[in-house]
Amino acid sequence: MDINSYTPKYGGLHGRSLYSLEGYSPEEIYEILYAARLLKMKQQVGERQTSLLGKEVLLVTKNYFSSARIAFEIAVKQLCGTAITLPLAGTQIEALVEDADFLPAIERYGVDGIVVNTEDWRDAKLLSSNAPFPVIGAHGHTGPCLALAAILTCWEKFGKLKDVSIGIVGNMRAHNFILQAAVKCGMKVNAIGPENCLPTDDDVASSAIYATLKTFEDPYLGLKDCNAVFVTAGDDLGEEYFVTEDVLDVTAPNSVFLHPLPVNRLTEAESAVCDGPRSAMLDMAENLLHVEKAALALLLGKPINS
């Protein structure tokens, strides 16, 4: 189903966790995207948003300062909730994940949900197995909210998602949420990278129910006529996959460039691309806040009034 043909309910996801998009249907993804767009509009007109009024949200993070942490703390605040931040080091994270009693205990304190920002998205999945409330993965490079922020940006730029083509440059076996989101939203997806970083044959076959997914080792072939270019963060794939203006020249005339930030301008994309007229990196960064607000509101908040 095309997102523009879908009628949002702004509900139906309460009590769910969001550490992966694998268990989410296209319609459930659309709910989050529509809610993000609505909450963004409400903020722009100065309308107070109270979906988390009286709610306590715990943020477990491995990073004392990061855009993902800042976005989630502001998201909770803008929804009139209370954010509690728990910064932990590596072994402390592991101990927390293995502690089956921690989450049921803090529920008794009044915690309504937990947001997890660690290097491994599976930490959020493991925590959810012991959690009596929703768990949201907040990884700033590979998390589901980051992927949906990219899709929301494409929806805004092109007015639709179905048949919009997106070329994803990077390690698709480490960053599969953007693939899941794009495919389930009916976009035409080209995965571009070295052979050992491309989606498996099973991934390609299972995507066919939603949209076309093709793989390319040559970035010029993979990005030809694409409407959007998404480069994953933290993957040094070599000079061949460094995105330059010459590379963007093969894309569609109205194409946009997307990146999770921070971008490595020596190994991922050159400054002329990041700062150029096609760059939508900052739009995507802004949309991350609104997607996170939508996830919080729908999964553990009060109903959103349209």
C-alpha positions, 0 to 999 in steps of 0.5 A: 500500500502506498503511504499516501493511500493510507489513513492513519489512526495515530494509535494501535502500537501502545505497549510495543517495543521498537528495537527493530523494524522486522516485526513491523508491517508497512501500515505500522511504519506508516503510523509512526511516519504520519505521527512524526509528521503531525507532531512536527506540524504541531511544534511548528505552530506552537501547539503544546504536546502532552502525550507523555504528561506524567510519564517517566522515561529512562534513557540508558546510554553509553555516550555522555554526549551524542545527538541521539541522547540530546534528541531523545531528552528533548523529545521527552521534554517536548511531549511533557514527560520526564527524562532520566538519563543513565550513562553507563560504561561497557561492562556496566551495560553488559551487567544491566542487560544480564540483570533480569530483575532491574527493569521489573524493579524500576517499573515499581518506581514509576518508569513507563519506558526505556530508551537504549543507545548503545553500540549494539542494537541487540542490547535493546532487544535483550532488555525488552525480553525482561521489560514490562514496558516498551523498549526503544532502540536509539542507536544514532547510526543503525537504530530504527528511528534513524532509518525512519527519519531518513524515510520521513525526509524522502516523503517530505522531499518527493511527496510520496514513497512508492517507487521513489528510488534510494541508493544505500551505500555501506555495509547492509549487513550491519545497517539493515534497518534502513533497508527494512524501512525503505523496502516496506515503504515500497521504495525502489532500493539499490544496495551498494557496497563490496560483495561481503557487505551486500544483502544476502540472497535471502534478504533480496528474495524476502523483500520482493513482497514489498518492493524491488531490492537490487545489489551493486558493487559499482556505485556508478551503476547502483546510484544511476537515476536514484532519487535519494542517496543514503550513506551509512555511518562508520563504514570505511569501504575504501576509495571506490565508495567515497561519495563525490559530486561526480558520483552524484552526477549520475543520480536523478536531477532532483536527488537528495543526499542523506547521512546519519551524522556525524559524517566522515568527510575523508572516507564517506562523502566529500564536503562539496556533497555534505554542504551542497544543494542536494544535501538533506542531512540536517533535514534528516537530523531534525526529523530524527527528533520528530520520529522519536517523539512519534515512537514515544507517543505511540508506544507508551504515551497518551493518544495523539489528537489529530 
